Amino acid sequence: MAFEEEAGSEPYVIVACDKPRHLRVHNLHEDPAQIWTVDVQFSETEGGTHVKFAMPLPPGMEVKYVGAGWEYYLDRMVETVETGQVSTKEWPPYEALMVEYEAELG
């Protein structure tokens, strides 16, 4: 997440880990509204690995503000895995997704 302006590092805590199938983490933050839990499940598929990503939203946070960002970061991850090079995807095309999320989810 180092591609956001003023993005700093922050510690994360492993909440659950069932190698190699499941990982759940959350960041440490004084403000409960800023604690993000990330849940990732992995399963084998023919020819690869299926990754299921979920993030329960903190109270008061709307998906339209985070959904496009996660699509951006997950697309960067896929590109990096596929090419073996750090992704060069740019953020601006993903801004339009925020409008789509709002239209779809209100």
mmCIF file of the C-alpha atoms, coordinates in Angstrom:
data_MODEL
# 
_entry.id   MODEL 
# 
loop_
_atom_site.group_PDB 
_atom_site.id 
_atom_site.type_symbol 
_atom_site.label_atom_id 
_atom_site.label_alt_id 
_atom_site.label_comp_id 
_atom_site.label_asym_id 
_atom_site.label_entity_id 
_atom_site.label_seq_id 
_atom_site.pdbx_PDB_ins_code 
_atom_site.Cartn_x 
_atom_site.Cartn_y 
_atom_site.Cartn_z 
_atom_site.occupancy 
_atom_site.B_iso_or_equiv 
_atom_site.pdbx_formal_charge 
_atom_site.auth_seq_id 
_atom_site.auth_comp_id 
_atom_site.auth_asym_id 
_atom_site.auth_atom_id 
_atom_site.pdbx_PDB_model_num 
ATOM 1   C CA . MET A 1 1   ? 0.000   0.000   0.000   1.00 0.00 ? 1   MET A CA 1 
ATOM 2   C CA . ALA A 1 2   ? 2.973   2.226   -0.543  1.00 0.00 ? 2   ALA A CA 1 
ATOM 3   C CA . PHE A 1 3   ? 1.452   3.913   -3.571  1.00 0.00 ? 3   PHE A CA 1 
ATOM 4   C CA . GLU A 1 4   ? -0.866  6.225   -1.687  1.00 0.00 ? 4   GLU A CA 1 
ATOM 5   C CA . GLU A 1 5   ? 0.148   9.751   -0.779  1.00 0.00 ? 5   GLU A CA 1 
ATOM 6   C CA . GLU A 1 6   ? 1.510   10.012  2.738   1.00 0.00 ? 6   GLU A CA 1 
ATOM 7   C CA . ALA A 1 7   ? 1.186   6.254   3.260   1.00 0.00 ? 7   ALA A CA 1 
ATOM 8   C CA . GLY A 1 8   ? 3.137   5.258   6.312   1.00 0.00 ? 8   GLY A CA 1 
ATOM 9   C CA . SER A 1 9   ? 3.829   1.841   7.663   1.00 0.00 ? 9   SER A CA 1 
ATOM 10  C CA . GLU A 1 10  ? 1.823   0.378   10.498  1.00 0.00 ? 10  GLU A CA 1 
ATOM 11  C CA . PRO A 1 11  ? 1.985   -2.872  12.430  1.00 0.00 ? 11  PRO A CA 1 
ATOM 12  C CA . TYR A 1 12  ? -0.460  -5.689  11.768  1.00 0.00 ? 12  TYR A CA 1 
ATOM 13  C CA . VAL A 1 13  ? -1.454  -8.501  14.103  1.00 0.00 ? 13  VAL A CA 1 
ATOM 14  C CA . ILE A 1 14  ? -2.067  -12.048 12.913  1.00 0.00 ? 14  ILE A CA 1 
ATOM 15  C CA . VAL A 1 15  ? -5.510  -12.968 14.208  1.00 0.00 ? 15  VAL A CA 1 
ATOM 16  C CA . ALA A 1 16  ? -5.771  -16.406 12.560  1.00 0.00 ? 16  ALA A CA 1 
ATOM 17  C CA . CYS A 1 17  ? -3.442  -18.483 10.460  1.00 0.00 ? 17  CYS A CA 1 
ATOM 18  C CA . ASP A 1 18  ? -4.159  -21.935 9.091   1.00 0.00 ? 18  ASP A CA 1 
ATOM 19  C CA . LYS A 1 19  ? -1.221  -22.453 6.718   1.00 0.00 ? 19  LYS A CA 1 
ATOM 20  C CA . PRO A 1 20  ? -1.517  -22.644 3.773   1.00 0.00 ? 20  PRO A CA 1 
ATOM 21  C CA . ARG A 1 21  ? -5.288  -22.048 3.578   1.00 0.00 ? 21  ARG A CA 1 
ATOM 22  C CA . HIS A 1 22  ? -6.229  -19.011 5.642   1.00 0.00 ? 22  HIS A CA 1 
ATOM 23  C CA . LEU A 1 23  ? -4.797  -15.761 7.004   1.00 0.00 ? 23  LEU A CA 1 
ATOM 24  C CA . ARG A 1 24  ? -6.625  -13.041 8.941   1.00 0.00 ? 24  ARG A CA 1 
ATOM 25  C CA . VAL A 1 25  ? -4.845  -9.905  10.134  1.00 0.00 ? 25  VAL A CA 1 
ATOM 26  C CA . HIS A 1 26  ? -5.727  -6.455  11.398  1.00 0.00 ? 26  HIS A CA 1 
ATOM 27  C CA . ASN A 1 27  ? -3.749  -3.294  11.896  1.00 0.00 ? 27  ASN A CA 1 
ATOM 28  C CA . LEU A 1 28  ? -3.099  -1.651  15.244  1.00 0.00 ? 28  LEU A CA 1 
ATOM 29  C CA . HIS A 1 29  ? -4.677  1.770   15.623  1.00 0.00 ? 29  HIS A CA 1 
ATOM 30  C CA . GLU A 1 30  ? -5.918  3.902   18.516  1.00 0.00 ? 30  GLU A CA 1 
ATOM 31  C CA . ASP A 1 31  ? -9.108  4.788   16.633  1.00 0.00 ? 31  ASP A CA 1 
ATOM 32  C CA . PRO A 1 32  ? -11.383 1.726   16.282  1.00 0.00 ? 32  PRO A CA 1 
ATOM 33  C CA . ALA A 1 33  ? -12.835 3.226   13.089  1.00 0.00 ? 33  ALA A CA 1 
ATOM 34  C CA . GLN A 1 34  ? -9.368  2.951   11.539  1.00 0.00 ? 34  GLN A CA 1 
ATOM 35  C CA . ILE A 1 35  ? -8.822  -0.737  12.288  1.00 0.00 ? 35  ILE A CA 1 
ATOM 36  C CA . TRP A 1 36  ? -8.911  -2.746  9.083   1.00 0.00 ? 36  TRP A CA 1 
ATOM 37  C CA . THR A 1 37  ? -9.298  -6.514  9.212   1.00 0.00 ? 37  THR A CA 1 
ATOM 38  C CA . VAL A 1 38  ? -8.184  -8.422  6.141   1.00 0.00 ? 38  VAL A CA 1 
ATOM 39  C CA . ASP A 1 39  ? -9.164  -12.040 5.591   1.00 0.00 ? 39  ASP A CA 1 
ATOM 40  C CA . VAL A 1 40  ? -7.562  -14.116 2.834   1.00 0.00 ? 40  VAL A CA 1 
ATOM 41  C CA . GLN A 1 41  ? -8.365  -17.737 1.981   1.00 0.00 ? 41  GLN A CA 1 
ATOM 42  C CA . PHE A 1 42  ? -6.415  -19.868 -0.477  1.00 0.00 ? 42  PHE A CA 1 
ATOM 43  C CA . SER A 1 43  ? -7.511  -23.029 -2.235  1.00 0.00 ? 43  SER A CA 1 
ATOM 44  C CA . GLU A 1 44  ? -5.951  -25.120 -4.948  1.00 0.00 ? 44  GLU A CA 1 
ATOM 45  C CA . THR A 1 45  ? -7.485  -25.037 -8.377  1.00 0.00 ? 45  THR A CA 1 
ATOM 46  C CA . GLU A 1 46  ? -6.534  -26.753 -11.572 1.00 0.00 ? 46  GLU A CA 1 
ATOM 47  C CA . GLY A 1 47  ? -3.400  -24.964 -12.677 1.00 0.00 ? 47  GLY A CA 1 
ATOM 48  C CA . GLY A 1 48  ? -3.135  -22.489 -9.825  1.00 0.00 ? 48  GLY A CA 1 
ATOM 49  C CA . THR A 1 49  ? -4.452  -21.064 -6.603  1.00 0.00 ? 49  THR A CA 1 
ATOM 50  C CA . HIS A 1 50  ? -7.809  -19.418 -5.943  1.00 0.00 ? 50  HIS A CA 1 
ATOM 51  C CA . VAL A 1 51  ? -7.535  -16.423 -3.597  1.00 0.00 ? 51  VAL A CA 1 
ATOM 52  C CA . LYS A 1 52  ? -10.631 -15.211 -1.752  1.00 0.00 ? 52  LYS A CA 1 
ATOM 53  C CA . PHE A 1 53  ? -10.168 -11.759 -0.239  1.00 0.00 ? 53  PHE A CA 1 
ATOM 54  C CA . ALA A 1 54  ? -12.533 -10.162 2.270   1.00 0.00 ? 54  ALA A CA 1 
ATOM 55  C CA . MET A 1 55  ? -12.481 -7.081  4.443   1.00 0.00 ? 55  MET A CA 1 
ATOM 56  C CA . PRO A 1 56  ? -15.231 -6.489  6.981   1.00 0.00 ? 56  PRO A CA 1 
ATOM 57  C CA . LEU A 1 57  ? -15.816 -2.747  6.901   1.00 0.00 ? 57  LEU A CA 1 
ATOM 58  C CA . PRO A 1 58  ? -15.210 -0.734  10.061  1.00 0.00 ? 58  PRO A CA 1 
ATOM 59  C CA . PRO A 1 59  ? -18.297 1.064   11.419  1.00 0.00 ? 59  PRO A CA 1 
ATOM 60  C CA . GLY A 1 60  ? -19.184 4.090   9.312   1.00 0.00 ? 60  GLY A CA 1 
ATOM 61  C CA . MET A 1 61  ? -16.938 3.183   6.386   1.00 0.00 ? 61  MET A CA 1 
ATOM 62  C CA . GLU A 1 62  ? -18.598 2.795   3.000   1.00 0.00 ? 62  GLU A CA 1 
ATOM 63  C CA . VAL A 1 63  ? -17.494 0.241   0.410   1.00 0.00 ? 63  VAL A CA 1 
ATOM 64  C CA . LYS A 1 64  ? -17.461 2.899   -2.303  1.00 0.00 ? 64  LYS A CA 1 
ATOM 65  C CA . TYR A 1 65  ? -14.404 4.412   -0.600  1.00 0.00 ? 65  TYR A CA 1 
ATOM 66  C CA . VAL A 1 66  ? -12.370 1.226   -0.251  1.00 0.00 ? 66  VAL A CA 1 
ATOM 67  C CA . GLY A 1 67  ? -13.600 -1.161  -2.953  1.00 0.00 ? 67  GLY A CA 1 
ATOM 68  C CA . ALA A 1 68  ? -11.827 0.528   -5.844  1.00 0.00 ? 68  ALA A CA 1 
ATOM 69  C CA . GLY A 1 69  ? -8.631  0.758   -3.812  1.00 0.00 ? 69  GLY A CA 1 
ATOM 70  C CA . TRP A 1 70  ? -8.636  -2.953  -3.100  1.00 0.00 ? 70  TRP A CA 1 
ATOM 71  C CA . GLU A 1 71  ? -9.291  -3.705  -6.770  1.00 0.00 ? 71  GLU A CA 1 
ATOM 72  C CA . TYR A 1 72  ? -6.257  -1.571  -7.586  1.00 0.00 ? 72  TYR A CA 1 
ATOM 73  C CA . TYR A 1 73  ? -3.984  -3.315  -5.079  1.00 0.00 ? 73  TYR A CA 1 
ATOM 74  C CA . LEU A 1 74  ? -5.209  -6.807  -5.956  1.00 0.00 ? 74  LEU A CA 1 
ATOM 75  C CA . ASP A 1 75  ? -4.728  -6.115  -9.683  1.00 0.00 ? 75  ASP A CA 1 
ATOM 76  C CA . ARG A 1 76  ? -1.203  -4.917  -8.873  1.00 0.00 ? 76  ARG A CA 1 
ATOM 77  C CA . MET A 1 77  ? -0.578  -8.155  -6.987  1.00 0.00 ? 77  MET A CA 1 
ATOM 78  C CA . VAL A 1 78  ? -1.836  -10.286 -9.891  1.00 0.00 ? 78  VAL A CA 1 
ATOM 79  C CA . GLU A 1 79  ? 0.311   -8.384  -12.387 1.00 0.00 ? 79  GLU A CA 1 
ATOM 80  C CA . THR A 1 80  ? 3.370   -8.752  -10.154 1.00 0.00 ? 80  THR A CA 1 
ATOM 81  C CA . VAL A 1 81  ? 2.821   -12.496 -9.718  1.00 0.00 ? 81  VAL A CA 1 
ATOM 82  C CA . GLU A 1 82  ? 2.203   -13.009 -13.444 1.00 0.00 ? 82  GLU A CA 1 
ATOM 83  C CA . THR A 1 83  ? 5.204   -11.008 -14.653 1.00 0.00 ? 83  THR A CA 1 
ATOM 84  C CA . GLY A 1 84  ? 7.672   -11.412 -11.802 1.00 0.00 ? 84  GLY A CA 1 
ATOM 85  C CA . GLN A 1 85  ? 8.143   -7.622  -11.880 1.00 0.00 ? 85  GLN A CA 1 
ATOM 86  C CA . VAL A 1 86  ? 6.698   -4.975  -9.573  1.00 0.00 ? 86  VAL A CA 1 
ATOM 87  C CA . SER A 1 87  ? 3.423   -3.812  -11.110 1.00 0.00 ? 87  SER A CA 1 
ATOM 88  C CA . THR A 1 88  ? 3.312   -0.450  -12.840 1.00 0.00 ? 88  THR A CA 1 
ATOM 89  C CA . LYS A 1 89  ? -0.487  -0.110  -12.810 1.00 0.00 ? 89  LYS A CA 1 
ATOM 90  C CA . GLU A 1 90  ? -1.550  3.466   -12.202 1.00 0.00 ? 90  GLU A CA 1 
ATOM 91  C CA . TRP A 1 91  ? -4.376  4.575   -9.877  1.00 0.00 ? 91  TRP A CA 1 
ATOM 92  C CA . PRO A 1 92  ? -6.373  7.058   -12.029 1.00 0.00 ? 92  PRO A CA 1 
ATOM 93  C CA . PRO A 1 93  ? -8.362  4.452   -14.038 1.00 0.00 ? 93  PRO A CA 1 
ATOM 94  C CA . TYR A 1 94  ? -9.637  2.995   -10.763 1.00 0.00 ? 94  TYR A CA 1 
ATOM 95  C CA . GLU A 1 95  ? -11.186 6.287   -9.632  1.00 0.00 ? 95  GLU A CA 1 
ATOM 96  C CA . ALA A 1 96  ? -14.106 5.626   -11.991 1.00 0.00 ? 96  ALA A CA 1 
ATOM 97  C CA . LEU A 1 97  ? -14.857 2.456   -10.034 1.00 0.00 ? 97  LEU A CA 1 
ATOM 98  C CA . MET A 1 98  ? -15.739 4.576   -7.018  1.00 0.00 ? 98  MET A CA 1 
ATOM 99  C CA . VAL A 1 99  ? -18.663 5.982   -9.002  1.00 0.00 ? 99  VAL A CA 1 
ATOM 100 C CA . GLU A 1 100 ? -19.699 2.462   -10.026 1.00 0.00 ? 100 GLU A CA 1 
ATOM 101 C CA . TYR A 1 101 ? -19.599 1.251   -6.423  1.00 0.00 ? 101 TYR A CA 1 
ATOM 102 C CA . GLU A 1 102 ? -21.748 4.200   -5.330  1.00 0.00 ? 102 GLU A CA 1 
ATOM 103 C CA . ALA A 1 103 ? -24.264 3.601   -8.149  1.00 0.00 ? 103 ALA A CA 1 
ATOM 104 C CA . GLU A 1 104 ? -24.470 -0.108  -7.332  1.00 0.00 ? 104 GLU A CA 1 
ATOM 105 C CA . LEU A 1 105 ? -24.473 0.063   -3.550  1.00 0.00 ? 105 LEU A CA 1 
ATOM 106 C CA . GLY A 1 106 ? -25.808 3.537   -2.802  1.00 0.00 ? 106 GLY A CA 1 
# 
